[in-house]
Amino acid sequence: MTRAPKVVHRPSNDASALAGLHPLLARLYAARGVTAADEVGGELDALIPPTALGHTAEAAALLHEAMRAEGRILIVGDYDADGATSSALGVLGLRRLGAVHVDYLVPNRFEFGYGLTPPVVEVARTRKPDLIVTVDNGIASHDGVAYANALGIKVLVTDHHLPPTTLPAAACIVNPNLEGDPFPSKALAGVGVMFYVLLALRRRLREVDWFASRSIPEPNLAELLDLVALGTVADVAKLDRNNRILVAQGLKRIRAGSATGKGRPGIEALARLAKRDPRRMTARDLGFAVGPRLNAAGRMEDMSVGIECLLADDPYQAQALAARLDAINLDRRARESEMRDSAFAVVERLEAAAAEEGGVPLPFGLALHEADWHEGLVGLVASRVRERTHRPVFAFAKTQSGGLKGSGRSVDGFHLRDALALIDAREPGLIERFGGHAMAAGLSLAADRFESFAAAFDRVARDQLDADALHGVLTTDGELPPEWHSAEQARLLREAGPWGNGFPEPSFDGVFTVHDTRVVGGRHLRLGLRFADAANAAPAAKPLSAIAFGWEDPIPPSGSRLRLVYQLELDSFRNETEVQLLVLHATPVES
């Protein structure tokens, strides 16, 4: 078995500049690099202006030209949640700004693969578009853009993925990660990039008196930030200052819209099917409840179902579409569980071999492939194996064309997309195509090149990682005083976000004595706990409640002690009046 992760505390940075905040929040914000109270506000006037993002003026001009001529604009999206929200945002935003002909096309991943490929353009031409707008893709679509150009179709690329050395010959490209782009936030998700393009377009339309001359009410584009929040969180984009504003504003609108009956029916229906109250929506809910149900369509079937759910105005239609997405997600969970168990069995065999004398150690960079794995779920399997082994992982599935498609997840300190670029440079032709980010990437291989790639990936990982980096680390905010284990503090933490990638949700660690336990839902453990250090905590009237999902270790006996890493949250099954500990990791403590 792999070793347990090391638990470390975040540094206790100077919080004096945050003295006006609650002392717990001041401590947490300071540990995340916040140096002034105004850095945690979520007001829109603090958003980086659209003029700061390169080529948005050119993109606005291109869109304005198409709108003025009443040309056909076709949004071509990706099949994940970022692509779905980007597509819905593009359609709704352009229509509200006065575009007459706007439609979308999302490729089926099993037929067309990723991006604006020539076959996708061939399908698009049947819609007779004058302008194709890619969202969350296109930065590496050289052949697709060239084919569109040959057909006389202009292409506007909006993307956030890292660009290749050479760029496609699009009419315009908007991407904060282009070399030399001055935009301060490089962490925009695809939906964030499209939102900025819409802001720039509205600015241009104001300048040419578009709205008054056509008797069109100028839209409040902030009303679409619920889509931006969902796509940003679901894509695990880094929540830097700018993205936190976008997500905070989107969450604000989801909560308020649900309370007033003016919310987005699709998001609300997905939330309620996941047993989440839209009036109390958090970034965690978007990432772990709503996002997966949306993603399931693209992974298992066709993301157009998800986009239609987001576009739906009628609550009954939205409910029906959300129910279909929920059913697809149940199928996804069952298939993923089978694949995860299969992957873990492979890892266990490798670990057993490593434990034998003269055995081969577990690779630093791990590549896995089984013949019956589902193409849409390999990224989730890679994530599960990465969590267990604390190393970068690629999982592969066979495609309909007979090749292999891999999806990878990385660890801190190992840039996955750059690793693929290095392999491609060292062994030209081994990888057919690749792309992605530091922490997640994808690639295609010929079926007979898997072993060669696995060896090359391990070599690159060994060059860049040492053995200590593969132990895994859980970073916490240290101990939480007993008096702060309350519903009031849990509510404070929930409302203080948004928390997420790059601005992690607060977690704490401490030693507790087990009072009682019971298994719930077949594989989850509910615990009653007391503070182990009775000298520092008055005896509680009743034990603290804790929940550990997917508990696999022996059940701890009453009276035993555990060192827990946990999050403080409200127990939604008790009308959110009780606090509970969400256990992230548990280690027995010797008496």
N, C-alpha and C positions, 0 to 999 in steps of 0.2 A: 504493500500500500504506500501511496505517496505521503510525504510528511505534512503535518498540520502547518498552516500558515503562521508566521510570526506576527504577534500583535505589537504594534508600536503606537505611540501617541503623537498627535499633531503638535507642532511647536506652539508654545504659549507666547504668541506675539503680543506686543504692546497694544492694549485696548483702551488707552487713556483718551484717544480721540473719539471713542464711541461711548463715552461716559453717560450720555443722555439716554442710552438704550437700556433695556433690561440687562442686568449683569450676565445672564446666561447667553443672551444673544450677542452681547458685546464680545464675550469670550469666543464664541463660535465664529462670528464674522472675522474677528482679528486673525484667528487661526487659518482662515481662508484667504488672507491677504487683503482684506478690506481695511482701508486706512482712514476713511471718513464716512460719517453717517449718511451723506447724500449718495454714496455709492450703492446703497441697498434699497433705495427708493425705486419704484417701478413706473415712474411717470413717463408718458410718451415724449414730453418735451426734452428729455435727456437722450433720446434715441439719436444715433449717428444719422445725419441727414442723407437723403438719397444722392445728393450731388457728390458725396464723398466716394461713392462706389463707381469705379471706372466703367465707362461706355454706357452708362444708363441713359445719358442724353441721346446717344445714337440709337439705342434700343427704343426709346420713346418716339423718336422721329420715324423709325421704321414702322412701329405700330400705328402711329398717327396717320401715316401715309396709307396704310391698308384700310384703316377705319374711314378715312375721308373718301376713299374710292369704293367704300362698301365691299371691300374684298373679303375673301374667305380666310379666316385665321384658324389654323388647326394646332391645338396643343398636343404634343407628343410626350407622354410621361413615362415614368418608370413604374415597376410593378410592386414597389414597397410602399410603406405608409407615407414616407416623405414624397414619393412620386405621386401617390393618390391625392394627398392634401395639396400638393403643388398644382396638379391638374385641376382640381376643384376650385382652387383659388384663382387660377388663370381664367377659367371659364366664367366664374361669378364676377371677378373683378373687371374683366374686359366688357362683359355685358352691362354692368352698372356704369361703366365709363362711356357707354354709348356704341360699342361695337355691335354691328347688326348680325354678322355671321361668325359665330364662334362655336367650335366643336372640339372634341378631344379624341385621341386615339392612344390606347395603352397596349403595347405589344404583349401577347401571351408569351411568358418566359419559356415555355416548353416548345413553342414553334419558332420564335424569332430570336430568343436570347435577349441580351441587354443592349440598349442604346438605339440610336437612329441608324439602323443598318439599311442597305439597299432594298432587301425584301420589305422592310417596314415602310420605306418610301414608296415602294410599289403599291402597297395597300393604301397608303395615304393619298396617292394620286387619284384614286377613285373618288375621293371627296372633293377633288378639284380645288385644292388650296392655293391661295396666292402667297401665303406666308405660313411657314411652319415655325412654331415656337417650341423648342425642347425645354422641358423642366426636369431638373434633377438628373440630367444626362446630356450627352452630346459633345462633351469636351474632347472625346477621343473618337468621334464618329466621322472619320475622314471620308470613308467610302460612301456613307449615306449622304453626307452633305454634298459631296461631288455629284452623286446621282441626282439629288434634288436640283442642284444648279443646272445640270444638263437638261432637266425637264423644264427649266424656267421658273422653278419654285424657290423663292428666297427663304433663307433659314436664319432665325435668331436663336442662338444657343444661350440658355440660362442654366448654369450648373454650378456646383461647388466642389466637385471632385478635383483632385490634383491633376493639373494638365500634363500631357505628354510633351516631349521636346518640340515637336511641331504641332501646330494647331490646324483644325479643319478650316476650309475656306468658306466659312459662314459669312453672311452679310454683316453680322455683329455677334460678339461673344461677351456675355456678362458673367464674370466669375471672380470673386474676391481673391482667389488663389492664383490668378494670372500673375506672371512675373512683372513686378513693377506696379501692380495695382495699389493705389494709396489707401484703400479701405482699411481702417484700423482693426476691424474684427474679421479674422479669417475663418471664423467658426460658423458662419451662416449655413444653415441647412438649405437644401434646394428650395424649400417653400419660403425661406427667408429671402433668398435671392429674387424669387418671383415677386414677393411683396415689395421689395425695393424697386423693381422695374415698374410695378403698377404705380408706386408713389411718384416716380419720375415721369411717367406718362400723364398722370393727373396734373403735375406741375406744367408740363408742356401744353396740355389742353386748356388750362387756365390762361396761359400766355396768349393763345390764339383765339380766346373768347369762344371756345367750343361749346360750353354748357349753355350760355345765354343764347347764342345764335341758333341752337337747336332745341331750346326750351327743355333741356335735360337737367334735372336736379343734380347738383354736384354730390357724388356719393361720399359718405364717411367710410373710407377704406379700413379704418380701425375696427369696424364691425366684422371684418374678416379675420381678425387676429386669433380667433378660436382655432381656425385651420392652421395658422402659423404655429401656434403653441403645440398643437397635436403633432404636426409633422416634425418640429424641432426636437421635441422630447422623444418621440418614437424612433427617430434616427440617431438618438444618443449623441446629438451635437453638444459640443462643449458649451456649458452655460456661463460664458463670459458676461460682462456687464450688459452688453447690447442684447444678447440672446435672453438674459434674465428679464429684461424689460419686455421683450416680445412675448415671452411665455407668461409673465405676470399679467400683462394686459389681456392676453387670450384667456387665461383662467378666470380673470375678473369678469369677462363677458360671458363665459360659460355659466358661471355661478349666477350672475344677474339675469341672463336670458332665461335660464330655467325657472328662476323665481318669478319672473314677470310674464312667462309664456311666450317670450320672443327669442328663445334660444335656437340653436341649430338642431332640428329634429333628429338627424342621423347620429350626431355625437351623443345627444341625450339618450337615444334608444340603445346605443352600444354601451353607454355607461350603466344604464339600469339593468341590462342583461348581465353585466358583470357585477351586479349588486353594489354599485357605487352611486352615491347621491350626487347628481350634477351640481346641486346647490353648495356642495362642499368639496368640489373637485380639486385635486392636487396634481402636481407634476407626476408624482408616483402613480396616481390613478391613470393618467394618460399613458405612461410608459409601460405599466404592467397589467392594465385591464382593457383600456380602449385600443391602444396601439396593436397588441397582438391579434385582436379580433379583426382589425382592418388588414393587418399584414397577412393573415391566414388566406385571404382570397388570392393574393398574388403568389403565395407559396404553393397552394394546392390546386387552384382553378384559374380564375380570371379576375384581375383587379378591377375590371369595369363594374363589378358588383359593389365594391367598396366606394368607388368614385360616385356611382349613382346614389348610394346611401348618403354621402356627404352633400350631394347636390339637392337631395329631396327637400321640398318645401312642405309636403303633406306629412303629418306625423304618422298616419297609418301606413303610408308607403314606406316611410323611413323605418318603422317598426318591422315591417315585413322583410325589408332588405337586411336590417340588423339581425333579425332572427336567422336569416340564411347565413350571414357571416358567422354568427355564433355556432351554428351547426358545423360549418366548415372548420371552425377553430377547434371544436371537439374532436373532429377527425384528425386534424393536425396534431393535437396533443397526444392522441393514441399512437399515431405513426412515429412521432418524435420520441415517445417513450421507448418504443421498440428499437429505434435506431440508437438511442442513447445507451440502452442496455448492451446492444451489440458492440458499440464503440468501447464501452467500459470493459467488456470482456476481452477485447483486443489489447487494451492498455494493461489489464491484469496479466495477460500472458507475457507481455513485454516486461512488466515489473518482475514477474516470477523468473524470467530468463536473466534479468539483471541481478537478481539475488543469488543465483547459482554461481559457483566458482567458475570464473572464466566467461560468465555470461555477458551479453551485449548490453551496455547501459541504455536506459531510455533515451531516445534522441532528444537533443535540445530543441530542435524544430520538428514537430511531429506531423506527419501526413498519414491520413487514414482513408481507406476505401473499402466498401463492401458492395457486391454486385447488385443487391436489392435495395440500396438506399435511395430515398426520394430526393430528386434534384432540388426541390424547393426547400428542403429542410436541412441541408448540409451545414448551413451557417449556424443554425441552432445547435447542432451536434458539436461543431467546432467550439462553440461557446461553452457548452457543458464540459467538454474534455479539457479545455483551457482552465476552467474553474477548478477542476480536480487535479490537474498535473502542474499548474502554474507555469506553463510554457506556451509559446506560440503554436497554433494548431491549424492545419488545413484538413477539411473533410471533403471527399469527392463522391460524386454520383455519376452514373452513366447517363448521357443525354439521348434523346430520340435519334440523333444522327450517329450514335455509336461512339462519340468522343467522351471525354470526362470534363465535368464542370466542378470546380472547387471553390469553396468559400472558407475564408480564414478569419481567425480572431487572434489578437496579439496580447502581449503583456507590456507594462510600462518599460520604456527603454529600448523597445524593438519596433522599428517603423516597418510595418508589414508591406505597404506598397513599395517603399524603397528597396526592401529585400527582394521583391519580385523583379524590380528594375535591374538590380545587381545580378540576379540569376540570368535574366534575359541578356544582359551584356556579356556575361561569362560564357553562356551557352546559347548562342543565337539559334532560334528555331525550336528550342525545347518548349517554350510557352507560346501558344498561339495568340492569345490576347490576355490582357490583365488591366486592372485598375483598382482604385480604392483610396483608403486613408491610412493613417498610422496604425489604427487599432482594428480595422476591418478591411478586407480586400477580397477580390475574386479573380479567377483565371480560368482559362480553358486549355486542355491538353489533348493530344492524341492518346488513345486508350493504351497504347504500348509504351508510353513515356512516363507512367506513374512512378516506377521505381527510380528512374533517373531524376525526376523532380524531387522525390522524397530525399534522396541522398544530397542533392544540391541545396535543398532547403535546410537540412540539418547542418551542412557545412557553413552556410551563411549565419545561422543561429549561433553556432559554436564560435564563429569569428567575433560576434558582437555581444554575446552574453557569457557571463561566468556562472559557475555552479550555484553561487549564492543567490543569483537573481532568479533561480528557479524554485526557491523554497516557498514563495508566496508571502505576501504581507497584508495584514489587515490593519488599516490605519484608523484609529478611533480618536475621540475627543476626551479620552481619559475617564476618570471616575465622575459620576454624577451624585451629588449629595443626596442622602435619603429624602430630605424635605422637598426636593425637586422632582420626586417620582409621583407626580400628581396629574390629574386631568387638565388642570390649568396650564401646567408647563407643556404637556403634550399638545394642547391646543395652540399654545404660543409658538411651538416649533412648526406645527403644520402651517400656520398662517404666515410664518416668517420666510418662507421660500421665495421663489421656487428653488428647490434643491435638485441636483442631478449631476451629470458628468461635468467634471471640472469645478463644481461647487457642491461637494457631496453632502447628502443628507446626514445630519448629526447622528453619530453612533457613540456608544459609551461602553466601558468595560468595568467589571467588578465581580466580587465573589459573593455568591448567594448560597444559602442552605435550602435544600429541597424539602418542602413540606408535604406535597402530594403530587401525584402524576396521573394522567389518564390519556389513553390513545383516542384521538378523534379523527374521523374521516379515513380510517384505515391505516394512515401512514404519518399522521401529524401528532405531535406530543404537546399537550397542555400541561403546564406546571404551575403549582403554587409555590412561591418562594418567600423566604425571609432574608433580610440583610444578615450576612454572616458575622459582621462586626457589631455585636449587640451593644458595645460600649459607645458607639457613635450613632446609634439609632434606637429610638424608643420602640418597644414591641408594638407591631402593627395590630390593629383590631382584627384584621384578616390578612392572609398572605397576599403578596403581589401576584397578579396573574401574568403568565407568560405563555407564548405560543412558539413552537419550533416546527416549521413546515418541513416535511420530508425527512423526519428523524430516522437515522439508520443505525445509530449506536445502541448498545444495551440501555435499557431504561434505568435511570439512576434511582437508587432506593431512597426512601424517606430518611432524612438526616444527613445524607451525603452533601458534599459541597461541589459547586461548579463555578468555574470562572467563565463568565458569559461576555460575549460581545453582542450588543443589542441596540435596538432603536426604541425610543419612547413613542407610543402611539395611543390613540383612543380606540377602545374596543367597540367596533361598529355594531356588534351583536348585543350590546348593552346600552343602546341609545346614546352612545358616545359620552357617557357620564363617568365611565370607569377607564382607568389607565391600564395598559398592558405593555409588556416587554415583547418586542418582536426579536426573537433570538436569531442571530446571524451565525454564531459559532459558539460551541461549548466545549470546555475541557475539564475533566475531573480534577479536583484538587485533593491531594492526600491530606488526611486528618493529622 
